[in-house]
Amino acid sequence: MNISQHAYEVVKGFRTSLRDDQQQVLQEEDYESLQILVEAAISEHASRVLHSNAKQLEALAKQTRALAASIEQDEK
C-alpha cells in the first residue's frame, strides 16, 4: 500500500469513528487537510527509518571490511 492510500485509509477510519453531529461540523476540505498531514507524518517517519537503516548498514559494512582486512593480515 502506498503512502497516499494508507493516509486515505487512516482518514477514512477517523471519519467513520465520528458521531453524526461531529461529521456535520467537518467539511470535505478538513478531511483533505488531515490526509495531507497524515501523508507528511508517514513520509517523515519512513524517511527517518530508512536513514537509520542506511547508517546501520554503513557501520556493518565498515566492520565487515575491518574483519576482512584482519583475516588477510592473519593469512600473511
Secondary structure as GFF3:
##gff-version 3
##sequence-region A 1 76
A	DSSP	alpha_helix	3	17	.	.	.	ID=ss1
A	DSSP	alpha_helix	20	25	.	.	.	ID=ss2
A	DSSP	alpha_helix	28	75	.	.	.	ID=ss3
###
